[in-house]
Amino acid sequence: MPRVTIPVTKLSDAGVADPAETTADTVNGNQVANTGKTVIRVRNEHATVAQNVTFQTPITVGGKAVDDTVVSIPATATRTFGSFPTALYGTQIPIDGATTDIKFVVFEP
């Protein structure tokens, strides 16, 4: 099955309501369109356990794969990430959440 796409909410000077969160798909993974200015908010809803999120870097340099970015989100915490240079992450970022306790919201300026 293909990765589940996380919707992107366009920000404006008029403001936007928080969009619904997308739950991490632990079987197929997730992905999001990336312009290089993309902002990803990640929430771990687990009450006691930190959870990992992996932002995949699909490039190689000198024939060697660039390490993925793996981040631990503390229990009940929210972290916001950006920007994601397209030269490193591409125009579609594959994202893997460790469990369904991971929730995503994506914004684009």
C-alpha positions as a LaTeX table, in Angstrom:
\begin{tabular}{lrrr}
\hline
Residue & $x$ (\AA) & $y$ (\AA) & $z$ (\AA) \\
\hline
Met1 & 0.00 & 0.00 & 0.00 \\
Pro2 & 1.20 & 3.56 & $-0.61$ \\
Arg3 & 2.09 & 5.94 & 2.18 \\
Val4 & $-0.79$ & 7.97 & 3.63 \\
Thr5 & $-0.54$ & 11.64 & 2.65 \\
Ile6 & $-0.82$ & 14.20 & 5.43 \\
Pro7 & $-2.90$ & 17.22 & 4.32 \\
Val8 & $-1.17$ & 20.60 & 4.26 \\
Thr9 & $-2.91$ & 23.69 & 5.67 \\
Lys10 & $-1.97$ & 26.98 & 4.01 \\
Leu11 & $-1.28$ & 29.75 & 6.52 \\
Ser12 & $-2.53$ & 33.27 & 5.91 \\
Asp13 & $-2.47$ & 36.67 & 7.58 \\
Ala14 & $-6.19$ & 36.18 & 8.30 \\
Gly15 & $-5.34$ & 33.15 & 10.44 \\
Val16 & $-6.45$ & 29.55 & 10.10 \\
Ala17 & $-8.14$ & 27.15 & 12.48 \\
Asp18 & $-6.07$ & 24.19 & 13.60 \\
Pro19 & $-6.74$ & 21.34 & 11.17 \\
Ala20 & $-7.60$ & 17.82 & 12.25 \\
Glu21 & $-4.57$ & 15.74 & 13.16 \\
Thr22 & $-3.46$ & 12.80 & 11.02 \\
Thr23 & $-2.58$ & 9.66 & 12.95 \\
Ala24 & 0.70 & 7.97 & 12.10 \\
Asp25 & 0.17 & 5.00 & 9.80 \\
Thr26 & 2.51 & 2.42 & 11.34 \\
Val27 & 1.96 & $-0.08$ & 8.50 \\
Asn28 & 2.31 & 2.06 & 5.35 \\
Gly29 & 3.95 & 5.19 & 6.74 \\
Asn30 & 3.01 & 8.77 & 5.95 \\
Gln31 & 4.24 & 11.42 & 3.55 \\
Val32 & 3.83 & 15.13 & 3.08 \\
Ala33 & 4.40 & 17.53 & 0.19 \\
Asn34 & 7.46 & 19.68 & 0.84 \\
Thr35 & 8.35 & 23.08 & $-0.61$ \\
Gly36 & 11.32 & 23.67 & 1.66 \\
Lys37 & 9.22 & 25.93 & 3.89 \\
Thr38 & 6.95 & 23.19 & 5.20 \\
Val39 & 6.26 & 23.15 & 8.95 \\
Ile40 & 5.33 & 19.86 & 10.63 \\
Arg41 & 3.82 & 19.71 & 14.11 \\
Val42 & 4.10 & 16.33 & 15.82 \\
Arg43 & 2.22 & 15.37 & 18.98 \\
Asn44 & 2.78 & 12.29 & 21.11 \\
Glu45 & $-0.47$ & 11.52 & 22.91 \\
His46 & 0.97 & 8.64 & 24.96 \\
Ala47 & 0.81 & 9.49 & 28.68 \\
Thr48 & 4.13 & 8.00 & 29.78 \\
Val49 & 6.32 & 6.83 & 26.86 \\
Ala50 & 8.40 & 8.87 & 24.42 \\
Gln51 & 7.87 & 7.91 & 20.76 \\
Asn52 & 10.16 & 8.25 & 17.74 \\
Val53 & 9.40 & 9.98 & 14.46 \\
Thr54 & 11.62 & 9.46 & 11.43 \\
Phe55 & 11.90 & 12.01 & 8.62 \\
Gln56 & 13.45 & 10.07 & 5.75 \\
Thr57 & 16.19 & 11.60 & 3.64 \\
Pro58 & 15.96 & 9.91 & 0.25 \\
Ile59 & 19.29 & 11.13 & $-1.14$ \\
Thr60 & 22.83 & 9.88 & $-1.39$ \\
Val61 & 26.07 & 11.83 & $-1.36$ \\
Gly62 & 29.11 & 10.27 & $-2.94$ \\
Gly63 & 27.20 & 7.02 & $-3.27$ \\
Lys64 & 26.37 & 6.88 & 0.45 \\
Ala65 & 22.91 & 7.26 & 1.93 \\
Val66 & 22.32 & 10.33 & 4.08 \\
Asp67 & 21.11 & 9.32 & 7.57 \\
Asp68 & 17.42 & 9.81 & 8.24 \\
Thr69 & 16.43 & 12.34 & 10.90 \\
Val70 & 15.08 & 10.46 & 13.93 \\
Val71 & 13.53 & 12.51 & 16.73 \\
Ser72 & 12.17 & 11.35 & 20.09 \\
Ile73 & 8.94 & 13.11 & 21.12 \\
Pro74 & 8.47 & 13.04 & 24.91 \\
Ala75 & 5.24 & 11.68 & 26.38 \\
Thr76 & 2.32 & 14.13 & 26.00 \\
Ala77 & 4.60 & 16.61 & 24.21 \\
Thr78 & 4.27 & 18.48 & 20.92 \\
Arg79 & 7.24 & 19.46 & 18.76 \\
Thr80 & 7.28 & 21.64 & 15.65 \\
Phe81 & 9.77 & 21.05 & 12.82 \\
Gly82 & 10.79 & 23.02 & 9.74 \\
Ser83 & 12.18 & 23.96 & 7.38 \\
Phe84 & 12.99 & 20.87 & 5.30 \\
Pro85 & 15.38 & 21.75 & 2.45 \\
Thr86 & 14.25 & 20.03 & $-0.73$ \\
Ala87 & 17.87 & 19.22 & $-1.63$ \\
Leu88 & 17.98 & 17.00 & 1.47 \\
Tyr89 & 14.38 & 15.81 & 1.96 \\
Gly90 & 12.95 & 16.05 & $-1.56$ \\
Thr91 & 9.52 & 17.38 & $-2.54$ \\
Gln92 & 7.73 & 14.52 & $-0.74$ \\
Ile93 & 8.94 & 13.71 & 2.78 \\
Pro94 & 8.39 & 10.11 & 3.86 \\
Ile95 & 7.61 & 10.13 & 7.60 \\
Asp96 & 7.38 & 7.18 & 9.97 \\
Gly97 & 5.76 & 7.38 & 13.40 \\
Ala98 & 6.62 & 4.61 & 15.86 \\
Thr99 & 3.04 & 4.15 & 17.05 \\
Thr100 & $-0.48$ & 5.46 & 16.47 \\
Asp101 & 0.10 & 7.73 & 19.47 \\
Ile102 & 1.93 & 10.02 & 17.04 \\
Lys103 & $-0.24$ & 12.73 & 15.42 \\
Phe104 & 0.73 & 15.11 & 12.61 \\
Val105 & $-0.40$ & 18.56 & 11.48 \\
Val106 & 1.33 & 20.27 & 8.55 \\
Phe107 & 1.41 & 23.94 & 7.60 \\
Glu108 & 2.76 & 25.83 & 4.62 \\
Pro109 & 3.41 & 29.59 & 4.79 \\
\hline
\end{tabular}
